[in-house]
Amino acid sequence: MPQNRKEIQSSLGFAGYYRQHIKDFSSREIPLYKLCDKDKVFEMNVDRVKAFESLRQALTTAPPLMMPDFKLAFKLYIDASGDGLGAALHQVQIKNDKPVEVPICFISRPIKLTEARYGASQMECL
């Protein structure tokens, strides 16, 4: 559970990367964003604890990975930070006559000590 503004901002930043994969993401994060306001007292009330737990549950529940259809195009999402690298391979498939973006695979790794000096653009190319 976040104990201060910096921790809540870090949690929201991490969760924001996965916003496309979490249903009703914005409704879960709104009570938590209110904690980031520097003019207000940091207070984790019952609603904010529920919002944080809901967001954590959504992040820790593994989405079902789908088998790729090699006739369709792929989408690759990448991200890098001072701690690690991550990528998600997705594909738009047709489900019930609607296009749906489905995850094919996820991959991540911590960065090496020498890579920590790279700029953001260079890290994302690793």
N, C-alpha and C positions, 0 to 999 in steps of 0.2 A: 504494500500500500504506500503510495507516495506520501512523503512527510513534509514537503515544501514545494514552492513554485518551480524550482529547477527540476525536481524529480517529475512533477506532473507535465512540464513542458517536454521533457525527454520522453516520457511515456507516450504523450500525444504525437510527438514527432515520429516515433517508431510505428505506432499504430496507423498513422496517416499514410504510410507507405503501402499498407494493405487495405486502404479504404475501398478499393474496387472489389474486394473479395468479401467484404463484410456487409451483410444486409442491414440497412438502416443505420449506417455508420454515423452519419451526422447527428441523428437524434440521440445516439449514445454518448457522443463527445461534447455536446453543448453544455451540460452541467459542469464538465471538467474544464472547459475553456474559460468559464467564469472564474475559476481559481487562478488563472494566469494574470488577471488584472492587478497591477501593482498598487492601485489606489484602494484595494479592498483587503480585508483580513483573510488570510488563508485558513479556511475552515472546512474540514471534510465532514459534511452532514450526511444523514442517512441516504438522501437522494444521490449525492455524489459518490458515496460508497457503492450504491447499487449500480450506478452508471459505470464506475470503474470495473466492478466485478463482471458486468455484462460485456464490456469491451474485452476484458481479459479472457472470458469464456469464449468469445467469438474468435479471438486470436489463437487460442490454444486448441480449438476444435479443428482437427485436420480436415481440409476439404478433400472430397474424393478426387483422386487423380484419374484422368481419362486416358484411354489409348489414343494415340495420334492417328489422324487420317492423313496420309501423305499426299493426298490429292488437294488438300486445303492449305492455305497459308498459315504460317506461324507468327506469333508475336513474342518478342523477347523483351522482358523488363529487367533492367539492371540497376543496382544501386551500390554505392560505396560510402563508407564512413571511416573515421579514424580507427574503428574497431574491427571492421570486417567487410567482406564483399558478399553480395547476394544477387541471385538471378532467378527469374521465374519464366518458364516457357509456357505459353498459352496458345490456344487455337480457337477460332470462331467456328463452332459447329452448329448445325441446325437441330433444334430440339422442339418438338411440337410446333413445327412451322415457324419458329422464331430463332433468330441468330443468338447464340449464347456463347460467351467467352468462357472456356473451361481450362483449368490448369492441367498441364501435361507433366511437368516436373518442376521441382524447386532445388536449388543448390546454393550453398553458402560456405564460406571459410573465413577464418580470422586472417587479418593481414600480417605480413611478416614485418619485422622491425625496420628493415630498409625501405619497405613500401610505405611506411607511415609518413615518410617525408614527401611523398608524391602529392601533387595537386589533385583536386577532385576529378578533373577530366582525365588525368592520367590513371587514377585508381579505377575509374569505371571502365577503362580499356583493358584492365588486367584480365 
